[in-house]
Amino acid sequence: MAEATIDANELAALKDAAKAFDRARMKQIGSFHFAMVMGALTMWGAAETWAQVTGWAVANFVAVANAVVAGVVIPSTIHEWGHFTGARLSGSESPVFEKPKGYFFMFDFPIDQNDKEQFAWMSWGGILAPWVAVILAFILLPFGTLSGQVLFATLVARAVGVAAFEGPIVRAVGEGGEPSAELGKATRAGRLPWSRNVGNVAGAACFALVWLIV
């Protein structure tokens, strides 16, 4: 029986089709995430304007609540895109999902198909990305408002929490550990809730410091 073969032109066409499909999924998820981030910022901005115009306690409460929401949505989105960017820069196998899982998770990273260096690139992308939001917030946010202070503190809390959980895993892998094994150890040891608590403490300390300074 003659074996089926694919010539160079057919192979190139298949690769181009796969790239176009990948870009289409990236664009779809990117649009969804952009709308989420813009929506969170708009809701916070509108609530803060309401608070400044009226001075009502309920308006200030809504502004602070929306600041917390924005402080979670923004770094969570940036964190995932940081992971994705690191994965793609390292040439990792990182297929994009058809639609986001849990609102933020947008791609798969099959550990058995990627090496430790690629895992490190993927991980550091996610660790560092939330700090971009912190830096931009430090430059752009109105620290004279309570909700602005809360938003900044929440961004710091999320960035610290991510680093506290993922940083030791990357370090352990760099020292010879296997990515899946180190991730499993951290999960079983309860480091995820622990890292969130670390982030919350850091965020509270940041808020107190900003509040005292301003």
C-alpha atoms as an extended CHARMM CRD file, in Angstrom:
* protein
*
       214  EXT
         1         1  MET       CA              0.0000000000        0.0000000000        0.0000000000  PROA      1               0.0000000000
         2         2  ALA       CA              1.3990000000        3.3620000000       -0.9720000000  PROA      2               0.0000000000
         3         3  GLU       CA              1.9780000000        5.7380000000        1.9330000000  PROA      3               0.0000000000
         4         4  ALA       CA              0.2420000000        9.1030000000        1.8370000000  PROA      4               0.0000000000
         5         5  THR       CA              2.6870000000       11.9650000000        1.5450000000  PROA      5               0.0000000000
         6         6  ILE       CA              2.3690000000       15.7150000000        1.9530000000  PROA      6               0.0000000000
         7         7  ASP       CA              4.4610000000       17.9130000000       -0.2860000000  PROA      7               0.0000000000
         8         8  ALA       CA              6.1550000000       21.1060000000        0.8530000000  PROA      8               0.0000000000
         9         9  ASN       CA              3.3830000000       23.3810000000       -0.3910000000  PROA      9               0.0000000000
        10        10  GLU       CA              0.6740000000       21.4170000000        1.4270000000  PROA      10              0.0000000000
        11        11  LEU       CA              2.7360000000       21.3720000000        4.6130000000  PROA      11              0.0000000000
        12        12  ALA       CA              3.2690000000       25.1310000000        4.4050000000  PROA      12              0.0000000000
        13        13  ALA       CA             -0.4480000000       25.6500000000        3.8680000000  PROA      13              0.0000000000
        14        14  LEU       CA             -1.2600000000       23.5340000000        6.9200000000  PROA      14              0.0000000000
        15        15  LYS       CA              1.1980000000       25.5110000000        9.0430000000  PROA      15              0.0000000000
        16        16  ASP       CA             -0.2430000000       28.8140000000        7.8360000000  PROA      16              0.0000000000
        17        17  ALA       CA             -3.7620000000       27.6050000000        8.6210000000  PROA      17              0.0000000000
        18        18  ALA       CA             -2.6840000000       26.5430000000       12.1160000000  PROA      18              0.0000000000
        19        19  LYS       CA             -1.0770000000       29.9400000000       12.7310000000  PROA      19              0.0000000000
        20        20  ALA       CA             -4.1900000000       31.7490000000       11.5280000000  PROA      20              0.0000000000
        21        21  PHE       CA             -6.3520000000       29.5990000000       13.7860000000  PROA      21              0.0000000000
        22        22  ASP       CA             -4.0540000000       30.3330000000       16.7290000000  PROA      22              0.0000000000
        23        23  ARG       CA             -4.1230000000       34.0800000000       16.0330000000  PROA      23              0.0000000000
        24        24  ALA       CA             -7.9120000000       34.0230000000       15.7910000000  PROA      24              0.0000000000
        25        25  ARG       CA             -8.1910000000       32.4130000000       19.2170000000  PROA      25              0.0000000000
        26        26  MET       CA             -5.6760000000       34.8680000000       20.6750000000  PROA      26              0.0000000000
        27        27  LYS       CA             -7.6440000000       37.7730000000       19.2480000000  PROA      27              0.0000000000
        28        28  GLN       CA            -10.9250000000       36.4340000000       20.6130000000  PROA      28              0.0000000000
        29        29  ILE       CA             -9.5850000000       35.9130000000       24.1200000000  PROA      29              0.0000000000
        30        30  GLY       CA             -7.6420000000       39.1700000000       23.9810000000  PROA      30              0.0000000000
        31        31  SER       CA            -10.8230000000       41.0570000000       23.1490000000  PROA      31              0.0000000000
        32        32  PHE       CA            -12.6130000000       39.3850000000       26.0500000000  PROA      32              0.0000000000
        33        33  HSD       CA             -9.8160000000       40.2300000000       28.4910000000  PROA      33              0.0000000000
        34        34  PHE       CA             -9.5550000000       43.8040000000       27.2140000000  PROA      34              0.0000000000
        35        35  ALA       CA            -13.2810000000       44.2780000000       27.7880000000  PROA      35              0.0000000000
        36        36  MET       CA            -12.9270000000       42.8570000000       31.3170000000  PROA      36              0.0000000000
        37        37  VAL       CA            -10.0900000000       45.2080000000       32.2280000000  PROA      37              0.0000000000
        38        38  MET       CA            -11.7210000000       48.2620000000       30.6820000000  PROA      38              0.0000000000
        39        39  GLY       CA            -15.0160000000       47.4110000000       32.3450000000  PROA      39              0.0000000000
        40        40  ALA       CA            -13.3930000000       47.1020000000       35.7640000000  PROA      40              0.0000000000
        41        41  LEU       CA            -11.5280000000       50.3940000000       35.3440000000  PROA      41              0.0000000000
        42        42  THR       CA            -14.6200000000       52.1930000000       34.0700000000  PROA      42              0.0000000000
        43        43  MET       CA            -16.7620000000       50.9790000000       36.9600000000  PROA      43              0.0000000000
        44        44  TRP       CA            -14.1310000000       52.1000000000       39.4490000000  PROA      44              0.0000000000
        45        45  GLY       CA            -13.6790000000       55.4760000000       37.7290000000  PROA      45              0.0000000000
        46        46  ALA       CA            -17.4220000000       56.1110000000       37.6090000000  PROA      46              0.0000000000
        47        47  ALA       CA            -17.8450000000       55.1800000000       41.2690000000  PROA      47              0.0000000000
        48        48  GLU       CA            -14.9010000000       57.3830000000       42.2890000000  PROA      48              0.0000000000
        49        49  THR       CA            -16.3620000000       60.3200000000       40.3380000000  PROA      49              0.0000000000
        50        50  TRP       CA            -19.7020000000       59.7510000000       42.0630000000  PROA      50              0.0000000000
        51        51  ALA       CA            -17.9420000000       59.7540000000       45.4360000000  PROA      51              0.0000000000
        52        52  GLN       CA            -16.0330000000       62.9650000000       44.7190000000  PROA      52              0.0000000000
        53        53  VAL       CA            -19.0870000000       64.8130000000       43.3970000000  PROA      53              0.0000000000
        54        54  THR       CA            -21.4990000000       63.8230000000       46.1710000000  PROA      54              0.0000000000
        55        55  GLY       CA            -19.2890000000       62.9590000000       49.1160000000  PROA      55              0.0000000000
        56        56  TRP       CA            -21.8300000000       60.3030000000       50.0810000000  PROA      56              0.0000000000
        57        57  ALA       CA            -20.6700000000       57.4260000000       52.2690000000  PROA      57              0.0000000000
        58        58  VAL       CA            -22.4040000000       54.9050000000       50.0230000000  PROA      58              0.0000000000
        59        59  ALA       CA            -20.5980000000       56.3290000000       46.9960000000  PROA      59              0.0000000000
        60        60  ASN       CA            -17.2390000000       56.0060000000       48.7580000000  PROA      60              0.0000000000
        61        61  PHE       CA            -18.1010000000       52.4240000000       49.7180000000  PROA      61              0.0000000000
        62        62  VAL       CA            -18.9470000000       51.5800000000       46.1020000000  PROA      62              0.0000000000
        63        63  ALA       CA            -15.7280000000       53.2320000000       44.8880000000  PROA      63              0.0000000000
        64        64  VAL       CA            -13.6300000000       51.1920000000       47.3210000000  PROA      64              0.0000000000
        65        65  ALA       CA            -15.4640000000       47.9700000000       46.4110000000  PROA      65              0.0000000000
        66        66  ASN       CA            -14.8930000000       48.5980000000       42.7100000000  PROA      66              0.0000000000
        67        67  ALA       CA            -11.2370000000       49.3740000000       43.4290000000  PROA      67              0.0000000000
        68        68  VAL       CA            -10.8660000000       45.9030000000       44.9410000000  PROA      68              0.0000000000
        69        69  VAL       CA            -12.5770000000       44.3340000000       41.9150000000  PROA      69              0.0000000000
        70        70  ALA       CA            -10.3000000000       46.2050000000       39.5110000000  PROA      70              0.0000000000
        71        71  GLY       CA             -7.3000000000       45.3240000000       41.6720000000  PROA      71              0.0000000000
        72        72  VAL       CA             -8.0940000000       41.6350000000       41.1860000000  PROA      72              0.0000000000
        73        73  VAL       CA             -9.1950000000       41.6340000000       37.5410000000  PROA      73              0.0000000000
        74        74  ILE       CA             -6.2740000000       43.6680000000       36.1760000000  PROA      74              0.0000000000
        75        75  PRO       CA             -3.3190000000       41.7130000000       37.6260000000  PROA      75              0.0000000000
        76        76  SER       CA             -5.0360000000       38.3640000000       37.1050000000  PROA      76              0.0000000000
        77        77  THR       CA             -5.4080000000       39.1610000000       33.4100000000  PROA      77              0.0000000000
        78        78  ILE       CA             -1.9080000000       40.5500000000       33.0540000000  PROA      78              0.0000000000
        79        79  HSD       CA             -0.5060000000       37.5900000000       34.9830000000  PROA      79              0.0000000000
        80        80  GLU       CA             -1.9850000000       35.1050000000       32.5250000000  PROA      80              0.0000000000
        81        81  TRP       CA             -0.7860000000       37.0480000000       29.5000000000  PROA      81              0.0000000000
        82        82  GLY       CA              2.6480000000       37.2550000000       31.1210000000  PROA      82              0.0000000000
        83        83  HSD       CA              2.7280000000       33.4630000000       31.3620000000  PROA      83              0.0000000000
        84        84  PHE       CA              1.6160000000       33.1960000000       27.7480000000  PROA      84              0.0000000000
        85        85  THR       CA              4.1980000000       35.7130000000       26.5340000000  PROA      85              0.0000000000
        86        86  GLY       CA              7.0020000000       33.8950000000       28.3530000000  PROA      86              0.0000000000
        87        87  ALA       CA              5.8540000000       30.5860000000       26.9110000000  PROA      87              0.0000000000
        88        88  ARG       CA              5.7380000000       31.8870000000       23.3610000000  PROA      88              0.0000000000
        89        89  LEU       CA              9.0970000000       33.7000000000       23.6310000000  PROA      89              0.0000000000
        90        90  SER       CA             10.7160000000       30.4120000000       24.6740000000  PROA      90              0.0000000000
        91        91  GLY       CA              9.1330000000       28.5180000000       21.7770000000  PROA      91              0.0000000000
        92        92  SER       CA              7.0360000000       26.3700000000       24.0960000000  PROA      92              0.0000000000
        93        93  GLU       CA              4.0920000000       24.2520000000       23.0910000000  PROA      93              0.0000000000
        94        94  SER       CA              1.3110000000       26.5240000000       24.3460000000  PROA      94              0.0000000000
        95        95  PRO       CA             -1.9700000000       26.0540000000       22.4490000000  PROA      95              0.0000000000
        96        96  VAL       CA             -4.5960000000       28.7190000000       23.0600000000  PROA      96              0.0000000000
        97        97  PHE       CA             -7.9410000000       27.5800000000       24.4190000000  PROA      97              0.0000000000
        98        98  GLU       CA            -11.0980000000       28.0560000000       22.4180000000  PROA      98              0.0000000000
        99        99  LYS       CA            -12.4000000000       30.2630000000       25.2350000000  PROA      99              0.0000000000
       100       100  PRO       CA            -11.0030000000       31.3090000000       28.6250000000  PROA      100             0.0000000000
       101       101  LYS       CA            -11.3520000000       28.9270000000       31.5530000000  PROA      101             0.0000000000
       102       102  GLY       CA            -12.3040000000       30.5650000000       34.8050000000  PROA      102             0.0000000000
       103       103  TYR       CA            -12.2920000000       33.9310000000       32.9860000000  PROA      103             0.0000000000
       104       104  PHE       CA             -8.4790000000       34.2020000000       32.9620000000  PROA      104             0.0000000000
       105       105  PHE       CA             -6.7990000000       30.9100000000       31.9540000000  PROA      105             0.0000000000
       106       106  MET       CA             -6.2230000000       31.1220000000       28.2210000000  PROA      106             0.0000000000
       107       107  PHE       CA             -3.7020000000       28.4690000000       27.1540000000  PROA      107             0.0000000000
       108       108  ASP       CA             -2.3660000000       25.0260000000       27.8930000000  PROA      108             0.0000000000
       109       109  PHE       CA              1.2390000000       24.3190000000       28.8480000000  PROA      109             0.0000000000
       110       110  PRO       CA              1.8850000000       20.5770000000       28.4780000000  PROA      110             0.0000000000
       111       111  ILE       CA              4.8220000000       20.0670000000       30.8380000000  PROA      111             0.0000000000
       112       112  ASP       CA              5.8550000000       16.7840000000       29.2110000000  PROA      112             0.0000000000
       113       113  GLN       CA              6.2840000000       18.5460000000       25.8510000000  PROA      113             0.0000000000
       114       114  ASN       CA              8.3230000000       21.4820000000       27.1670000000  PROA      114             0.0000000000
       115       115  ASP       CA             11.7020000000       21.5490000000       28.8970000000  PROA      115             0.0000000000
       116       116  LYS       CA             12.7330000000       23.1720000000       32.1840000000  PROA      116             0.0000000000
       117       117  GLU       CA             14.0710000000       26.3120000000       30.5320000000  PROA      117             0.0000000000
       118       118  GLN       CA             10.7610000000       26.8350000000       28.7610000000  PROA      118             0.0000000000
       119       119  PHE       CA              8.9470000000       26.2660000000       32.0610000000  PROA      119             0.0000000000
       120       120  ALA       CA             11.1280000000       28.9580000000       33.6300000000  PROA      120             0.0000000000
       121       121  TRP       CA             10.3660000000       31.4320000000       30.8480000000  PROA      121             0.0000000000
       122       122  MET       CA              6.6610000000       30.7510000000       31.1710000000  PROA      122             0.0000000000
       123       123  SER       CA              6.7650000000       31.0720000000       34.9490000000  PROA      123             0.0000000000
       124       124  TRP       CA              8.8250000000       34.2470000000       35.1310000000  PROA      124             0.0000000000
       125       125  GLY       CA              6.5670000000       35.9030000000       32.5790000000  PROA      125             0.0000000000
       126       126  GLY       CA              3.6320000000       35.3970000000       34.9300000000  PROA      126             0.0000000000
       127       127  ILE       CA              5.5870000000       36.4040000000       38.0330000000  PROA      127             0.0000000000
       128       128  LEU       CA              6.8990000000       39.6730000000       36.6120000000  PROA      128             0.0000000000
       129       129  ALA       CA              3.8550000000       40.8240000000       34.6400000000  PROA      129             0.0000000000
       130       130  PRO       CA              1.7120000000       41.9260000000       37.6400000000  PROA      130             0.0000000000
       131       131  TRP       CA              4.5080000000       44.2580000000       38.7250000000  PROA      131             0.0000000000
       132       132  VAL       CA              4.0400000000       46.1810000000       35.4770000000  PROA      132             0.0000000000
       133       133  ALA       CA              0.5470000000       47.0470000000       36.7140000000  PROA      133             0.0000000000
       134       134  VAL       CA              1.9930000000       48.0790000000       40.0870000000  PROA      134             0.0000000000
       135       135  ILE       CA              4.5310000000       50.3990000000       38.4400000000  PROA      135             0.0000000000
       136       136  LEU       CA              1.9380000000       51.9690000000       36.1470000000  PROA      136             0.0000000000
       137       137  ALA       CA             -0.4420000000       52.4200000000       39.0780000000  PROA      137             0.0000000000
       138       138  PHE       CA              2.3060000000       54.1070000000       41.1090000000  PROA      138             0.0000000000
       139       139  ILE       CA              2.7690000000       56.6070000000       38.2800000000  PROA      139             0.0000000000
       140       140  LEU       CA             -0.8620000000       57.1610000000       37.2920000000  PROA      140             0.0000000000
       141       141  LEU       CA             -3.1760000000       56.5660000000       40.2660000000  PROA      141             0.0000000000
       142       142  PRO       CA             -4.7160000000       59.3740000000       42.3590000000  PROA      142             0.0000000000
       143       143  PHE       CA             -3.2700000000       58.5330000000       45.7730000000  PROA      143             0.0000000000
       144       144  GLY       CA             -5.2530000000       61.3270000000       47.3680000000  PROA      144             0.0000000000
       145       145  THR       CA             -8.4220000000       59.2250000000       47.2410000000  PROA      145             0.0000000000
       146       146  LEU       CA             -9.2650000000       56.2590000000       49.4540000000  PROA      146             0.0000000000
       147       147  SER       CA            -10.2610000000       54.0600000000       46.5280000000  PROA      147             0.0000000000
       148       148  GLY       CA             -7.0310000000       54.9140000000       44.6980000000  PROA      148             0.0000000000
       149       149  GLN       CA             -5.0420000000       53.8070000000       47.7210000000  PROA      149             0.0000000000
       150       150  VAL       CA             -7.0800000000       50.6050000000       47.9650000000  PROA      150             0.0000000000
       151       151  LEU       CA             -6.6030000000       49.8580000000       44.2750000000  PROA      151             0.0000000000
       152       152  PHE       CA             -2.8320000000       50.2660000000       44.5340000000  PROA      152             0.0000000000
       153       153  ALA       CA             -2.6610000000       48.1100000000       47.6620000000  PROA      153             0.0000000000
       154       154  THR       CA             -4.7350000000       45.3920000000       46.0100000000  PROA      154             0.0000000000
       155       155  LEU       CA             -2.4320000000       45.3660000000       42.9770000000  PROA      155             0.0000000000
       156       156  VAL       CA              0.5680000000       44.9890000000       45.2830000000  PROA      156             0.0000000000
       157       157  ALA       CA             -1.1750000000       42.1950000000       47.2020000000  PROA      157             0.0000000000
       158       158  ARG       CA             -1.8130000000       40.2100000000       44.0380000000  PROA      158             0.0000000000
       159       159  ALA       CA              1.7320000000       40.6920000000       42.7080000000  PROA      159             0.0000000000
       160       160  VAL       CA              3.2870000000       39.6060000000       46.0060000000  PROA      160             0.0000000000
       161       161  GLY       CA              0.9610000000       36.6110000000       46.2690000000  PROA      161             0.0000000000
       162       162  VAL       CA              1.9050000000       35.3790000000       42.7960000000  PROA      162             0.0000000000
       163       163  ALA       CA              5.6190000000       35.7620000000       43.5070000000  PROA      163             0.0000000000
       164       164  ALA       CA              5.2960000000       33.9950000000       46.8790000000  PROA      164             0.0000000000
       165       165  PHE       CA              3.6830000000       30.9540000000       45.2770000000  PROA      165             0.0000000000
       166       166  GLU       CA              5.4460000000       30.6400000000       41.9330000000  PROA      166             0.0000000000
       167       167  GLY       CA              8.9050000000       31.9670000000       42.8100000000  PROA      167             0.0000000000
       168       168  PRO       CA              9.9560000000       29.0020000000       45.0000000000  PROA      168             0.0000000000
       169       169  ILE       CA              8.6820000000       26.5570000000       42.3770000000  PROA      169             0.0000000000
       170       170  VAL       CA             10.8140000000       28.1320000000       39.6470000000  PROA      170             0.0000000000
       171       171  ARG       CA             13.8140000000       28.1620000000       41.9820000000  PROA      171             0.0000000000
       172       172  ALA       CA             13.3450000000       24.4920000000       42.8490000000  PROA      172             0.0000000000
       173       173  VAL       CA             13.1050000000       23.5850000000       39.1650000000  PROA      173             0.0000000000
       174       174  GLY       CA             16.2610000000       25.5610000000       38.4860000000  PROA      174             0.0000000000
       175       175  GLU       CA             17.9980000000       23.5220000000       41.1690000000  PROA      175             0.0000000000
       176       176  GLY       CA             17.0950000000       20.2590000000       39.4450000000  PROA      176             0.0000000000
       177       177  GLY       CA             13.4900000000       19.5790000000       40.3740000000  PROA      177             0.0000000000
       178       178  GLU       CA             10.8590000000       18.4710000000       37.9180000000  PROA      178             0.0000000000
       179       179  PRO       CA              8.1820000000       21.1010000000       37.1500000000  PROA      179             0.0000000000
       180       180  SER       CA              5.1810000000       18.8360000000       37.6840000000  PROA      180             0.0000000000
       181       181  ALA       CA              6.6340000000       17.3850000000       40.8840000000  PROA      181             0.0000000000
       182       182  GLU       CA              7.4980000000       20.7910000000       42.3650000000  PROA      182             0.0000000000
       183       183  LEU       CA              4.0910000000       22.1690000000       41.4740000000  PROA      183             0.0000000000
       184       184  GLY       CA              2.4470000000       19.1660000000       43.1170000000  PROA      184             0.0000000000
       185       185  LYS       CA              4.5530000000       19.5730000000       46.2650000000  PROA      185             0.0000000000
       186       186  ALA       CA              3.6410000000       23.2400000000       46.5700000000  PROA      186             0.0000000000
       187       187  THR       CA             -0.0460000000       22.5170000000       46.0910000000  PROA      187             0.0000000000
       188       188  ARG       CA             -0.1320000000       19.6600000000       48.5870000000  PROA      188             0.0000000000
       189       189  ALA       CA              1.7740000000       21.7340000000       51.1290000000  PROA      189             0.0000000000
       190       190  GLY       CA             -0.9270000000       24.3850000000       50.9980000000  PROA      190             0.0000000000
       191       191  ARG       CA              1.3500000000       27.0690000000       49.6180000000  PROA      191             0.0000000000
       192       192  LEU       CA             -1.3840000000       28.5620000000       47.4420000000  PROA      192             0.0000000000
       193       193  PRO       CA             -3.5780000000       29.8060000000       50.3240000000  PROA      193             0.0000000000
       194       194  TRP       CA             -0.4090000000       30.6530000000       52.2570000000  PROA      194             0.0000000000
       195       195  SER       CA              0.8640000000       32.8250000000       49.4020000000  PROA      195             0.0000000000
       196       196  ARG       CA             -2.4910000000       34.5800000000       49.1920000000  PROA      196             0.0000000000
       197       197  ASN       CA             -2.2540000000       35.3890000000       52.8780000000  PROA      197             0.0000000000
       198       198  VAL       CA              1.2730000000       36.7020000000       52.3680000000  PROA      198             0.0000000000
       199       199  GLY       CA             -0.0190000000       38.8950000000       49.5560000000  PROA      199             0.0000000000
       200       200  ASN       CA             -2.9040000000       40.1590000000       51.6800000000  PROA      200             0.0000000000
       201       201  VAL       CA             -0.5410000000       41.0900000000       54.5120000000  PROA      201             0.0000000000
       202       202  ALA       CA              1.7250000000       42.8950000000       52.0420000000  PROA      202             0.0000000000
       203       203  GLY       CA             -1.2800000000       44.7090000000       50.5660000000  PROA      203             0.0000000000
       204       204  ALA       CA             -2.4990000000       45.7850000000       54.0030000000  PROA      204             0.0000000000
       205       205  ALA       CA              0.9650000000       47.0490000000       54.8980000000  PROA      205             0.0000000000
       206       206  CYS       CA              1.1610000000       48.9120000000       51.5900000000  PROA      206             0.0000000000
       207       207  PHE       CA             -2.2290000000       50.5220000000       52.1910000000  PROA      207             0.0000000000
       208       208  ALA       CA             -1.2440000000       51.6120000000       55.7070000000  PROA      208             0.0000000000
       209       209  LEU       CA              2.0300000000       53.0830000000       54.4270000000  PROA      209             0.0000000000
       210       210  VAL       CA              0.3570000000       54.9990000000       51.5820000000  PROA      210             0.0000000000
       211       211  TRP       CA             -2.4320000000       56.2040000000       53.8750000000  PROA      211             0.0000000000
       212       212  LEU       CA              0.0870000000       57.5170000000       56.4150000000  PROA      212             0.0000000000
       213       213  ILE       CA              2.2500000000       59.2120000000       53.7900000000  PROA      213             0.0000000000
       214       214  VAL       CA             -0.6100000000       60.8260000000       51.8830000000  PROA      214             0.0000000000
